[in-house]
């Protein structure tokens, strides 16, 4: 999405403590603030945080999605959801952009629900249990659909529209 706009992305390895907060927006703003103080980052930069927010679990795993996936896995999440009928969930992606002047955040979201069991062989992390709204199959069943509806794509589109 960046190359057609004439933007070349360069991955920079910088260590920094990740902010703990209740929302992806807070995490990204905290990280932007920390990273803006690093002298080696002399050009505009971006950072991303995302999560799966499950309504019946009060938004869990949310900002702890990576940790929950590593510790519980899909089977653990499905076990937590056992017997729960209302299975609404959403993926959120927040991209943070710092141009040397002010931090900005761009949020993309895709609504859906948590399946009763895993399905599909593509994707990663929660894709086998996430069914996008108005569909009957998981992201892992159809990666073309995922790339079309993606929360990351939506956040990226918003950011590109704003910075170009």
DSSP file (Angstrom, degrees, kcal/mol; ACC not computed):
  #  RESIDUE AA STRUCTURE BP1 BP2  ACC     N-H-->O    O-->H-N    N-H-->O    O-->H-N    TCO  KAPPA ALPHA  PHI   PSI    X-CA   Y-CA   Z-CA
    1    1 A X              0   0    0      0, 0.0     4,-0.2     0, 0.0     6,-0.1   0.000 360.0 360.0 360.0 -23.6    0.0    0.0    0.0
    2    2 A X    > > +     0   0    0      2,-0.1     5,-1.9     1,-0.1     3,-1.5   0.886 360.0  63.1 -87.3 -41.2    2.9    2.3    0.6
    3    3 A X  G > 5S+     0   0    0      1,-0.3     3,-2.3     3,-0.2    -1,-0.1   0.887  98.6  54.8 -55.1 -46.0    5.1    1.7   -2.6
    4    4 A X  G 3 5S+     0   0    0      1,-0.3    -1,-0.3     2,-0.1    -2,-0.1   0.735 107.2  53.7 -61.6 -18.3    2.4    3.0   -5.0
    5    5 A X  G < 5S-     0   0    0     -3,-1.5    -1,-0.3    -4,-0.2    -2,-0.2   0.396 122.1-108.2 -93.1   2.0    2.4    6.2   -3.0
    6    6 A X  T < 5S+     0   0    0     -3,-2.3     2,-0.6     1,-0.3    -3,-0.2   0.720  75.3 136.9  78.8  21.6    6.2    6.6   -3.3
    7    7 A X      < -     0   0    0     -5,-1.9     2,-0.5    -6,-0.1    -1,-0.3  -0.903  38.9-159.9-107.5 123.3    6.8    5.7    0.3
    8    8 A X        -     0   0    0     -2,-0.6     2,-0.4    -3,-0.1     0, 0.0  -0.889  10.8-147.6-101.0 125.9    9.6    3.4    1.2
    9    9 A X        -     0   0    0     -2,-0.5     2,-0.5    36,-0.0    36,-0.0  -0.764  10.9-167.8 -93.9 137.4    9.4    1.7    4.6
   10   10 A X        -     0   0    0     -2,-0.4     2,-0.4     2,-0.0    -2,-0.0  -0.992  18.1-134.5-124.9 124.3   12.5    0.9    6.5
   11   11 A X        -     0   0    0     -2,-0.5     2,-0.5     2,-0.0    -2,-0.0  -0.656  22.5-166.5 -79.4 128.1   12.4   -1.4    9.5
   12   12 A X        -     0   0    0     -2,-0.4     2,-0.9     2,-0.1    29,-0.0  -0.966  14.6-140.9-117.9 128.1   14.4    0.0   12.4
   13   13 A X        +     0   0    0     -2,-0.5     2,-0.4     2,-0.0    -2,-0.0  -0.792  36.3 155.5 -89.7 108.4   15.3   -2.1   15.5
   14   14 A X        -     0   0    0     -2,-0.9     2,-0.4     2,-0.0    -2,-0.1  -0.999  35.0-135.9-129.7 134.0   14.9    0.1   18.6
   15   15 A X        +     0   0    0     -2,-0.4     2,-0.3     2,-0.0    -2,-0.0  -0.735  36.5 150.5 -92.2 141.3   14.3   -1.3   22.0
   16   16 A X        -     0   0    0     -2,-0.4     2,-0.3    19,-0.0    -2,-0.0  -0.965  48.7 -98.9-161.8 149.2   11.7    0.4   24.2
   17   17 A X        -     0   0    0     -2,-0.3     2,-0.4     1,-0.1    17,-0.1  -0.576  40.5-121.8 -75.1 136.4    9.3   -0.7   26.9
   18   18 A X        -     0   0    0     -2,-0.3     2,-0.1     1,-0.1    10,-0.1  -0.631  26.3-118.9 -79.4 133.9    5.8   -1.2   25.7
   19   19 A X        -     0   0    0     -2,-0.4     2,-0.6     8,-0.3    12,-0.1  -0.452  19.1-139.7 -67.8 138.7    3.2    0.9   27.4
   20   20 A X        +     0   0    0     -2,-0.1     2,-0.3     6,-0.1    -1,-0.0  -0.919  42.8 139.3-100.9 125.5    0.5   -1.0   29.3
   21   21 A X        -     0   0    0     -2,-0.6    42,-0.1    42,-0.0     3,-0.0  -0.898  61.6-104.2-154.2 177.8   -2.9    0.6   28.9
   22   22 A X  S    S+     0   0    0     -2,-0.3     2,-0.3    40,-0.1    41,-0.2   0.620  98.0  40.3 -88.4 -15.1   -6.5   -0.1   28.3
   23   23 A X  S  > S-     0   0    0      1,-0.1     4,-2.0    39,-0.1     5,-0.1  -0.946  74.8-124.8-135.8 155.6   -6.7    0.8   24.6
   24   24 A X  H  > S+     0   0    0     -2,-0.3     4,-2.8     1,-0.2     5,-0.2   0.854 112.8  59.0 -62.9 -34.8   -4.5    0.4   21.5
   25   25 A X  H  > S+     0   0    0      2,-0.2     4,-2.7     1,-0.2     5,-0.2   0.923 106.0  46.9 -60.8 -45.3   -4.7    4.1   21.1
   26   26 A X  H  > S+     0   0    0      2,-0.2     4,-2.2     1,-0.2    -1,-0.2   0.908 112.5  50.4 -63.7 -41.7   -3.1    4.7   24.5
   27   27 A X  H  X S+     0   0    0     -4,-2.0     4,-2.3     2,-0.2    -8,-0.3   0.948 113.2  45.3 -59.9 -49.6   -0.4    2.2   23.8
   28   28 A X  H  X S+     0   0    0     -4,-2.8     4,-2.9     1,-0.2     5,-0.2   0.915 112.4  49.9 -64.4 -44.6    0.5    3.7   20.4
   29   29 A X  H  X S+     0   0    0     -4,-2.7     4,-2.1     1,-0.2    -1,-0.2   0.900 111.8  49.5 -61.8 -39.6    0.5    7.3   21.8
   30   30 A X  H  X S+     0   0    0     -4,-2.2     4,-2.1    -5,-0.2    -1,-0.2   0.912 112.8  46.1 -64.2 -42.5    2.8    6.2   24.6
   31   31 A X  H  X S+     0   0    0     -4,-2.3     4,-3.0     2,-0.2     5,-0.2   0.889 110.3  53.5 -69.5 -38.3    5.2    4.5   22.3
   32   32 A X  H  X S+     0   0    0     -4,-2.9     4,-2.1     2,-0.2    -1,-0.2   0.918 109.0  50.0 -59.7 -42.8    5.2    7.4   19.9
   33   33 A X  H  < S+     0   0    0     -4,-2.1     4,-0.4    -5,-0.2    -2,-0.2   0.929 114.0  44.4 -62.0 -46.0    6.1    9.7   22.7
   34   34 A X  H >< S+     0   0    0     -4,-2.1     3,-1.3     1,-0.2    -2,-0.2   0.946 115.9  46.1 -62.9 -48.8    8.9    7.5   23.8
   35   35 A X  H >< S+     0   0    0     -4,-3.0     3,-1.6     1,-0.3     6,-0.2   0.781  99.8  67.8 -69.5 -27.2   10.3    6.9   20.3
   36   36 A X  T 3< S+     0   0    0     -4,-2.1    -1,-0.3     1,-0.3    -2,-0.2   0.697  96.2  58.0 -66.0 -16.0   10.1   10.6   19.3
   37   37 A X  T <  S+     0   0    0     -3,-1.3     2,-0.6    -4,-0.4    -1,-0.3   0.518  80.4 102.5 -89.9  -6.7   12.9   11.1   21.9
   38   38 A X    X   -     0   0    0     -3,-1.6     3,-1.4    -4,-0.2    -3,-0.0  -0.693  62.7-153.2 -83.5 118.8   15.3    8.7   20.2
   39   39 A X  T 3  S+     0   0    0     -2,-0.6    -1,-0.2     1,-0.3    -4,-0.0   0.762  88.5  66.2 -65.6 -26.8   17.8   10.7   18.2
   40   40 A X  T 3  S+     0   0    0      1,-0.2     2,-1.4     2,-0.1    -1,-0.3   0.694  84.7  77.8 -71.8 -15.6   18.5    8.0   15.6
   41   41 A X    <   +     0   0    0     -3,-1.4    -1,-0.2    -6,-0.2     4,-0.1  -0.655  55.1 153.8 -91.6  80.8   14.9    8.3   14.3
   42   42 A X        +     0   0    0     -2,-1.4     2,-0.3     2,-0.1    -1,-0.2   0.434  54.5  55.8 -91.8   0.1   15.5   11.5   12.3
   43   43 A X  S    S-     0   0    0     -3,-0.1    57,-0.1     1,-0.1    55,-0.1  -0.778 103.5 -69.6-124.4 168.8   12.7   10.9    9.8
   44   44 A X        -     0   0    0     -2,-0.3     2,-0.3    55,-0.2    55,-0.2  -0.271  58.3-174.3 -55.6 145.4    9.0   10.4   10.1
   45   45 A X  E     -A   98   0A   0     53,-2.1    53,-2.9    -4,-0.1     2,-0.3  -0.940  15.4-152.3-141.2 164.4    8.1    7.0   11.6
   46   46 A X  E     -A   97   0A   0     -2,-0.3     2,-0.3    51,-0.2    51,-0.2  -0.934   6.1-171.3-134.7 159.4    5.2    4.8   12.3
   47   47 A X  E     -A   96   0A   0     49,-2.0    49,-3.6    -2,-0.3     2,-0.4  -0.968  10.9-148.0-146.4 156.9    4.3    2.1   14.9
   48   48 A X  E     +A   95   0A   0     -2,-0.3     2,-0.3    47,-0.2    47,-0.2  -0.960  14.7 177.3-133.8 145.6    1.4   -0.3   15.2
   49   49 A X  E     +A   94   0A   0     45,-2.0    45,-3.1    -2,-0.4     2,-0.3  -0.986  14.6 169.1-140.4 144.6   -0.6   -2.0   17.9
   50   50 A X  E     +A   93   0A   0     -2,-0.3     2,-0.3    43,-0.2    43,-0.2  -0.950   5.3 176.1-149.1 167.1   -3.6   -4.2   17.4
   51   51 A X  E     -A   92   0A   0     41,-2.1    41,-2.4    -2,-0.3     2,-0.5  -0.991  32.6-112.2-167.3 163.3   -5.8   -6.6   19.3
   52   52 A X  E     -AB  91  62A   0     10,-0.5    10,-2.7    -2,-0.3     2,-0.6  -0.927  30.8-162.2-102.7 124.3   -8.9   -8.8   19.3
   53   53 A X  E     -AB  90  61A   0     37,-3.1    37,-2.0    -2,-0.5     2,-0.6  -0.942   0.8-162.5-114.4 116.3  -11.6   -7.5   21.6
   54   54 A X  E > > -A   89   0A   0      6,-1.1     5,-2.7    -2,-0.6     3,-1.0  -0.877  10.0-151.5-105.4 119.6  -14.3  -10.0   22.6
   55   55 A X  G > 5S+     0   0    0     33,-2.1     3,-1.8    -2,-0.6    -1,-0.2   0.900  94.2  52.5 -55.2 -49.0  -17.5   -8.5   24.0
   56   56 A X  G 3 5S+     0   0    0     32,-0.5    -1,-0.3     1,-0.3    33,-0.1   0.698 109.6  51.5 -65.2 -18.4  -18.5  -11.4   26.2
   57   57 A X  G X 5S-     0   0    0     -3,-1.0     3,-1.9     3,-0.2    -1,-0.3   0.016 121.9-105.1-105.8  26.4  -15.0  -11.3   27.8
   58   58 A X  T < 5S-     0   0    0     -3,-1.8    -3,-0.2     1,-0.3    -2,-0.1   0.843  82.4 -46.5  54.2  37.8  -15.2   -7.6   28.5
   59   59 A X  T 3 <S+     0   0    0     -5,-2.7     3,-0.3     1,-0.3    -1,-0.3   0.351  95.6 178.4  90.1  -6.9  -12.8   -6.8   25.7
   60   60 A X    <   +     0   0    0     -3,-1.9    -6,-1.1    -6,-0.4    -1,-0.3  -0.485  60.7  24.3 -68.9 143.1  -10.3   -9.5   26.6
   61   61 A X  E >  S+B   53   0A   0     -8,-0.2     3,-2.8    -2,-0.1    -1,-0.3  -0.983  89.3 130.2 -81.6 -19.5   -7.8  -10.2   25.2
   62   62 A X  E >  S+B   52   0A   0    -10,-2.7     3,-1.7    -3,-0.3   -10,-0.5  -0.149  85.5   5.8  52.6-126.4   -7.7   -6.7   23.7
   63   63 A X  T 3  S+     0   0    0      1,-0.3    -1,-0.3   -41,-0.2     3,-0.2   0.598 133.4  58.3 -67.6  -9.4   -4.3   -5.0   24.2
   64   64 A X  T <>  +     0   0    0     -3,-2.8     4,-3.1     1,-0.2    -1,-0.3   0.073  69.9 119.2-103.4  22.3   -3.0   -8.3   25.7
   65   65 A X  H <> S+     0   0    0     -3,-1.7     4,-2.4   -15,-0.2     5,-0.2   0.889  74.3  46.9 -58.2 -44.7   -3.9  -10.3   22.5
   66   66 A X  H  > S+     0   0    0     -3,-0.2     4,-2.4     2,-0.2    -1,-0.2   0.946 115.2  46.2 -63.8 -47.1   -0.3  -11.4   21.8
   67   67 A X  H  > S+     0   0    0      1,-0.2     4,-2.4     2,-0.2     5,-0.3   0.933 113.7  48.6 -60.4 -47.1    0.3  -12.5   25.4
   68   68 A X  H  X>S+     0   0    0     -4,-3.1     4,-3.3     1,-0.2     5,-1.2   0.884 111.1  50.4 -62.6 -39.3   -3.1  -14.3   25.5
   69   69 A X  H  <5S+     0   0    0     -4,-2.4     4,-0.5    -5,-0.3    -1,-0.2   0.913 112.9  46.1 -65.3 -41.7   -2.4  -16.1   22.3
   70   70 A X  H  <5S+     0   0    0     -4,-2.4    -2,-0.2    -5,-0.2    -1,-0.2   0.877 123.6  33.7 -67.3 -37.5    1.0  -17.2   23.5
   71   71 A X  H  <5S+     0   0    0     -4,-2.4    -2,-0.2    -5,-0.2    -3,-0.2   0.869 135.9  18.3 -87.9 -40.0   -0.3  -18.3   26.9
   72   72 A X  T  X5S-     0   0    0     -4,-3.3     4,-1.4    -5,-0.3    -3,-0.2   0.760  86.4-162.4-104.2 -32.3   -3.8  -19.7   26.1
   73   73 A X  H  >< -     0   0    0     -5,-1.2     4,-1.8    -4,-0.5     5,-0.1  -0.049  49.6 -59.2  67.9 179.8   -3.7  -20.2   22.3
   74   74 A X  H  > S+     0   0    0      1,-0.2     4,-2.8     2,-0.2     5,-0.2   0.882 137.3  56.7 -64.5 -38.5   -6.9  -20.6   20.3
   75   75 A X  H  > S+     0   0    0      1,-0.2     4,-2.0     2,-0.2    -1,-0.2   0.892 106.8  49.8 -61.7 -38.6   -8.0  -23.6   22.3
   76   76 A X  H  X S+     0   0    0     -4,-1.4     4,-2.1     2,-0.2    -1,-0.2   0.900 111.0  48.2 -66.2 -41.2   -7.8  -21.5   25.5
   77   77 A X  H  X S+     0   0    0     -4,-1.8     4,-1.5     2,-0.2    -2,-0.2   0.927 112.4  49.1 -64.5 -44.0   -9.9  -18.7   24.0
   78   78 A X  H  < S+     0   0    0     -4,-2.8     4,-0.5     1,-0.2    -2,-0.2   0.865 108.9  53.5 -63.5 -35.2  -12.5  -21.2   22.8
   79   79 A X  H >< S+     0   0    0     -4,-2.0     3,-1.0     1,-0.2    -1,-0.2   0.906 107.0  51.3 -65.3 -41.2  -12.6  -22.8   26.2
   80   80 A X  H 3< S+     0   0    0     -4,-2.1    -1,-0.2     1,-0.2    -2,-0.2   0.820 112.1  48.1 -62.7 -29.8  -13.3  -19.3   27.8
   81   81 A X  T >< S+     0   0    0     -4,-1.5     3,-2.4    -5,-0.1    -1,-0.2   0.477  80.7 131.2 -90.1  -3.7  -16.1  -18.9   25.3
   82   82 A X  T <  S+     0   0    0     -3,-1.0     3,-0.1    -4,-0.5    -3,-0.1  -0.265  79.9   7.6 -56.7 129.1  -17.7  -22.3   25.9
   83   83 A X  T 3  S+     0   0    0      1,-0.3     2,-0.5     2,-0.0    -1,-0.3   0.378  95.7 128.1  82.0  -4.2  -21.4  -22.0   26.5
   84   84 A X    <   -     0   0    0     -3,-2.4    -1,-0.3     1,-0.2   -28,-0.0  -0.752  36.1-174.6 -89.1 124.9  -21.5  -18.3   25.6
   85   85 A X  S    S+     0   0    0     -2,-0.5     2,-0.9     1,-0.1    -1,-0.2   0.876  70.3  69.4 -86.2 -41.4  -24.1  -17.5   22.9
   86   86 A X        +     0   0    0      1,-0.1   -30,-0.2    27,-0.0    -1,-0.1  -0.708  59.5 165.8 -83.0 107.7  -23.3  -13.8   22.3
   87   87 A X        +     0   0    0     -2,-0.9    27,-2.3   -32,-0.1    -1,-0.1   0.016  10.5 151.7-117.3  25.4  -19.9  -14.1   20.6
   88   88 A X  E     + C   0 113A   0     25,-0.2   -33,-2.1   -34,-0.1   -32,-0.5  -0.261  14.2 157.2 -62.7 145.5  -19.4  -10.6   19.1
   89   89 A X  E     -AC  54 112A   0     23,-2.4    23,-2.3   -35,-0.2     2,-0.3  -0.960  22.0-156.6-156.4 166.3  -15.8   -9.4   18.7
   90   90 A X  E     -AC  53 111A   0    -37,-2.0   -37,-3.1    -2,-0.3     2,-0.4  -0.990  15.1-133.5-150.7 149.9  -13.7   -7.0   16.7
   91   91 A X  E     -AC  52 110A   0     19,-2.2    19,-2.2    -2,-0.3     2,-0.4  -0.852  25.0-167.1 -95.2 137.8  -10.2   -6.6   15.6
   92   92 A X  E     -AC  51 109A   0    -41,-2.4   -41,-2.1    -2,-0.4     2,-0.4  -0.990   7.1-171.8-125.6 137.3   -8.7   -3.1   16.1
   93   93 A X  E     -AC  50 108A   0     15,-2.8    15,-2.9    -2,-0.4     2,-0.5  -0.997   2.9-167.6-125.2 131.9   -5.5   -1.8   14.6
   94   94 A X  E     -AC  49 107A   0    -45,-3.1   -45,-2.0    -2,-0.4     2,-0.5  -0.978   3.0-164.1-120.9 120.5   -4.0    1.6   15.6
   95   95 A X  E     -AC  48 106A   0     11,-2.7    11,-2.3    -2,-0.5     2,-0.4  -0.882   6.9-155.7-100.0 131.1   -1.2    3.0   13.5
   96   96 A X  E     -AC  47 105A   0    -49,-3.6   -49,-2.0    -2,-0.5     2,-0.4  -0.894   8.8-169.2-105.6 138.7    0.8    5.8   15.0
   97   97 A X  E     -AC  46 104A   0      7,-2.9     7,-2.4    -2,-0.4     2,-0.5  -0.993   6.7-171.8-130.5 132.0    2.6    8.3   12.8
   98   98 A X  E     -AC  45 103A   0    -53,-2.9   -53,-2.1    -2,-0.4     5,-0.2  -0.980   7.8-179.6-126.2 120.5    5.2   10.9   14.0
   99   99 A X        -     0   0    0      3,-0.9   -55,-0.2    -2,-0.5     4,-0.1   0.231  63.7 -90.7-101.2  12.1    6.4   13.5   11.4
  100  100 A X  S    S+     0   0    0    -57,-0.1     3,-0.1   -55,-0.1    -2,-0.0   0.303 120.3  58.0  95.0  -8.6    8.8   15.3   13.8
  101  101 A X  S    S-     0   0    0      1,-0.4     2,-0.3     0, 0.0    -3,-0.0   0.737 112.1  -3.2-116.5 -55.7    6.1   17.7   14.9
  102  102 A X        -     0   0    0     -5,-0.0    -3,-0.9     2,-0.0    -1,-0.4  -1.000  64.3-116.3-146.3 145.4    3.1   15.9   16.4
  103  103 A X  E     -C   98   0A   0     -2,-0.3     2,-0.3    -5,-0.2    -5,-0.2  -0.581  32.0-172.7 -79.1 142.6    2.0   12.3   16.9
  104  104 A X  E     -C   97   0A   0     -7,-2.4    -7,-2.9    -2,-0.2     2,-0.4  -0.978   8.7-152.8-133.4 149.0   -1.1   11.1   15.1
  105  105 A X  E     -C   96   0A   0     -2,-0.3     2,-0.4    -9,-0.2    -9,-0.2  -0.939   3.8-165.3-124.2 147.7   -3.1    7.9   15.4
  106  106 A X  E     -C   95   0A   0    -11,-2.3   -11,-2.7    -2,-0.4     2,-0.5  -0.995  11.6-155.6-133.8 124.4   -5.3    6.2   12.8
  107  107 A X  E     -C   94   0A   0     -2,-0.4     2,-0.4   -13,-0.2   -13,-0.2  -0.874   9.9-175.0-112.2 130.0   -7.7    3.4   13.8
  108  108 A X  E     -C   93   0A   0    -15,-2.9   -15,-2.8    -2,-0.5     2,-0.4  -0.945   9.5-175.8-117.7 143.1   -9.1    0.6   11.7
  109  109 A X  E     -C   92   0A   0     -2,-0.4     2,-0.4   -17,-0.2   -17,-0.2  -0.993  15.2-166.8-141.2 143.4  -11.7   -1.8   12.9
  110  110 A X  E     -C   91   0A   0    -19,-2.2   -19,-2.2    -2,-0.4     2,-0.2  -0.984  18.4-144.9-132.3 124.6  -13.4   -4.9   11.6
  111  111 A X  E     +C   90   0A   0     -2,-0.4    22,-2.3   -21,-0.2     2,-0.3  -0.475  39.7 115.9 -84.3 154.3  -16.5   -6.3   13.3
  112  112 A X  E     -CD  89 132A   0    -23,-2.3   -23,-2.4    20,-0.3     2,-0.3  -0.920  48.5 -95.5-179.6-151.8  -17.3  -10.0   13.6
  113  113 A X  E     -CD  88 131A   0     18,-2.2    18,-2.9   -25,-0.3     2,-0.5  -0.943  30.7-100.0-149.4 168.1  -17.7  -12.9   16.0
  114  114 A X  E     - D   0 130A   0    -27,-2.3    16,-0.2    -2,-0.3    15,-0.1  -0.837  38.9-130.3 -97.0 126.4  -15.8  -15.8   17.6
  115  115 A X        -     0   0    0     14,-3.0     3,-0.1    -2,-0.5    -1,-0.0  -0.229  14.3-122.5 -68.6 161.4  -16.5  -19.1   16.0
  116  116 A X  S    S+     0   0    0      1,-0.2     2,-0.3     2,-0.0    -1,-0.1   0.724  94.8  11.3 -76.1 -22.7  -17.4  -22.2   18.1
  117  117 A X  S    S-     0   0    0     11,-0.1    -1,-0.2    12,-0.0     2,-0.1  -0.974  90.6 -87.8-150.3 162.5  -14.4  -24.0   16.6
  118  118 A X        +     0   0    0     -2,-0.3     2,-0.3    -3,-0.1    11,-0.2  -0.381  44.9 173.6 -69.6 146.8  -11.3  -23.3   14.6
  119  119 A X        +     0   0    0      9,-1.5    21,-0.3    -2,-0.1    22,-0.2  -0.984  33.2  38.2-153.3 151.1  -11.5  -23.5   10.8
  120  120 A X        -     0   0    0     -2,-0.3    21,-0.3    20,-0.1    20,-0.1   0.052  56.8-126.7  93.2 156.4   -9.1  -22.7    7.9
  121  121 A X  S    S+     0   0    0     19,-0.8    20,-0.1    20,-0.0     2,-0.1   0.419  77.8  79.6-119.2  -2.4   -5.5  -23.2    7.3
  122  122 A X  S    S+     0   0    0     18,-1.9    20,-0.1     5,-0.1    18,-0.1  -0.374  72.4  32.0 -99.1 179.1   -4.3  -19.7    6.3
  123  123 A X  S    S-     0   0    0     -2,-0.1     2,-0.3     4,-0.1    20,-0.0  -0.248  75.9 -99.1  76.6-161.9   -3.5  -16.6    8.3
  124  124 A X    >   +     0   0    0     -2,-0.0     3,-2.2     0, 0.0    -2,-0.1  -0.945  69.7   1.1-153.5 170.3   -2.1  -16.4   11.8
  125  125 A X  G >  S+     0   0    0     -2,-0.3     3,-0.6     1,-0.3   -51,-0.1  -0.204 128.9   0.4  49.2-117.1   -3.0  -15.9   15.4
  126  126 A X  G >> S+     0   0    0      1,-0.2     3,-1.9     2,-0.1     4,-1.0   0.435 100.5 104.2 -85.1   0.1   -6.8  -15.5   15.9
  127  127 A X  G X4 S+     0   0    0     -3,-2.2    13,-1.6     1,-0.3    12,-0.8   0.833  74.0  59.3 -53.1 -38.3   -7.7  -15.8   12.2
  128  128 A X  G <4 S+     0   0    0     -3,-0.6    -9,-1.5     1,-0.2    -1,-0.3   0.659 114.8  35.1 -69.2 -12.5   -9.1  -19.4   12.5
  129  129 A X  G <4 S+     0   0    0     -3,-1.9   -14,-3.0   -11,-0.2     2,-0.6   0.447  95.9  94.0-117.3  -1.9  -11.7  -18.3   15.1
  130  130 A X  E <<  -D  114   0A   0     -4,-1.0     9,-1.9    -3,-0.6     2,-0.6  -0.831  50.5-171.5 -98.9 120.3  -12.6  -14.8   13.8
  131  131 A X  E     -DE 113 138A   0    -18,-2.9   -18,-2.2    -2,-0.6     7,-0.2  -0.939  23.0-130.1-108.3 115.7  -15.7  -14.7   11.5
  132  132 A X  E >   -D  112   0A   0     -2,-0.6     3,-1.8     5,-0.6   -20,-0.3  -0.306  38.3 -84.3 -65.8 149.6  -16.2  -11.2   10.0
  133  133 A X  T 3  S+     0   0    0    -22,-2.3    -1,-0.1     1,-0.3     3,-0.1  -0.215 115.0  18.4 -53.7 138.0  -19.6   -9.7   10.2
  134  134 A X  T 3  S+     0   0    0      1,-0.3     2,-0.3    -3,-0.1    -1,-0.3   0.556 109.1  97.2  74.3  12.3  -22.0  -10.8    7.4
  135  135 A X    <   -     0   0    0     -3,-1.8    -1,-0.3    -4,-0.1    -4,-0.0  -0.855  62.3-149.9-125.5 164.2  -19.9  -13.9    6.6
  136  136 A X  S    S+     0   0    0     -2,-0.3     2,-0.3    -3,-0.1    -3,-0.1   0.283  75.1  63.1-115.4   7.3  -20.1  -17.6    7.7
  137  137 A X  S    S-     0   0    0     -5,-0.2    -5,-0.6     5,-0.0    -2,-0.1  -0.902  80.8-103.5-134.5 162.1  -16.4  -18.5    7.5
  138  138 A X  B >>  -E  131   0A   0     -2,-0.3     3,-1.0    -7,-0.2     4,-0.7  -0.277  30.7-110.4 -81.3 164.8  -13.2  -17.4    9.3
  139  139 A X  G >4 S+     0   0    0     -9,-1.9     3,-0.9   -12,-0.8     7,-0.3   0.860 119.9  60.7 -57.9 -36.1  -10.4  -15.2    8.1
  140  140 A X  G 34 S+     0   0    0    -13,-1.6   -18,-1.9   -21,-0.3   -19,-0.8   0.706 100.0  56.2 -68.0 -18.9   -8.3  -18.3    8.0
  141  141 A X  G <4 S+     0   0    0     -3,-1.0     2,-0.3   -14,-0.3    -1,-0.3   0.716 121.3  23.4 -80.4 -22.7  -10.7  -19.8    5.4
  142  142 A X    <X  +     0   0    0     -3,-0.9     4,-1.9    -4,-0.7    -1,-0.2  -0.720  57.0 177.2-151.3  91.5  -10.4  -16.9    3.0
  143  143 A X  H  > S+     0   0    0     -3,-0.3     4,-2.7    -2,-0.3     5,-0.2   0.776  84.8  61.7 -69.4 -26.3   -7.3  -14.7    3.1
  144  144 A X  H  > S+     0   0    0      2,-0.2     4,-1.4     1,-0.2    -1,-0.2   0.924 106.0  46.9 -63.8 -42.6   -8.5  -12.6    0.1
  145  145 A X  H  > S+     0   0    0      2,-0.2     4,-2.6     1,-0.2     3,-0.3   0.926 110.8  52.6 -62.6 -44.3  -11.5  -11.6    2.3
  146  146 A X  H  X S+     0   0    0     -4,-1.9     4,-2.0    -7,-0.3    -2,-0.2   0.928 108.4  49.4 -58.3 -45.7   -9.2  -10.8    5.2
  147  147 A X  H  < S+     0   0    0     -4,-2.7    -1,-0.2     1,-0.2    -2,-0.2   0.798 113.3  48.5 -66.4 -25.8   -7.0   -8.6    3.0
  148  148 A X  H  < S+     0   0    0     -4,-1.4    -2,-0.2    -3,-0.3    -1,-0.2   0.887 123.3  29.8 -76.7 -41.5  -10.1   -6.8    1.8
  149  149 A X  H  < S+     0   0    0     -4,-2.6    -2,-0.2    -5,-0.1    -3,-0.2   0.523  87.9 144.9 -95.7  -7.6  -11.7   -6.2    5.2
  150  150 A X     X  -     0   0    0     -4,-2.0     4,-2.2    -5,-0.3   -41,-0.1   0.099  50.1-143.1 -45.0 135.2   -8.5   -6.0    7.3
  151  151 A X  H  > S+     0   0    0      2,-0.2     4,-2.1     1,-0.2   -58,-0.3   0.831 106.0  53.4 -64.0 -34.2   -8.3   -3.6   10.3
  152  152 A X  H  > S+     0   0    0      2,-0.2     4,-2.5     1,-0.2    -1,-0.2   0.894 107.2  50.7 -68.4 -39.9   -4.7   -2.9    9.3
  153  153 A X  H  > S+     0   0    0      2,-0.2     4,-2.7     1,-0.2    -2,-0.2   0.931 110.6  49.3 -62.2 -44.7   -5.7   -2.0    5.8
  154  154 A X  H  X S+     0   0    0     -4,-2.2     4,-1.9     1,-0.2    -2,-0.2   0.912 112.8  46.2 -62.8 -43.3   -8.4    0.3    7.1
  155  155 A X  H  X S+     0   0    0     -4,-2.1     4,-2.3     2,-0.2    -1,-0.2   0.902 113.1  50.6 -65.4 -40.3   -6.0    2.1    9.5
  156  156 A X  H  X S+     0   0    0     -4,-2.5     4,-3.0     2,-0.2     5,-0.2   0.907 108.0  52.2 -64.6 -42.7   -3.3    2.3    6.7
  157  157 A X  H  X S+     0   0    0     -4,-2.7     4,-2.3     1,-0.2    -1,-0.2   0.916 110.7  48.2 -59.6 -43.2   -5.8    3.8    4.3
  158  158 A X  H  X S+     0   0    0     -4,-1.9     4,-1.6     2,-0.2    -2,-0.2   0.916 113.2  47.8 -63.4 -43.2   -6.7    6.5    6.8
  159  159 A X  H  X S+     0   0    0     -4,-2.3     4,-2.4     2,-0.2     5,-0.3   0.947 112.3  47.8 -64.8 -48.0   -3.1    7.3    7.6
  160  160 A X  H  X S+     0   0    0     -4,-3.0     4,-1.8     1,-0.2    -1,-0.2   0.898 109.9  53.0 -60.0 -41.0   -2.1    7.5    3.9
  161  161 A X  H  < S+     0   0    0     -4,-2.3    -1,-0.2    -5,-0.2    -2,-0.2   0.863 113.6  44.9 -61.2 -35.4   -5.0    9.8    3.1
  162  162 A X  H  < S+     0   0    0     -4,-1.6    -2,-0.2    -3,-0.2    -1,-0.2   0.858 117.2  40.3 -78.6 -36.9   -3.9   12.1    6.0
  163  163 A X  H  <        0   0    0     -4,-2.4    -2,-0.2     1,-0.2    -1,-0.2   0.644 360.0 360.0 -93.1 -13.5   -0.2   12.2    5.3
  164  164 A X     <        0   0    0     -4,-1.8    -1,-0.2    -5,-0.3    -2,-0.1   0.480 360.0 360.0 -91.8 360.0   -0.2   12.5    1.5
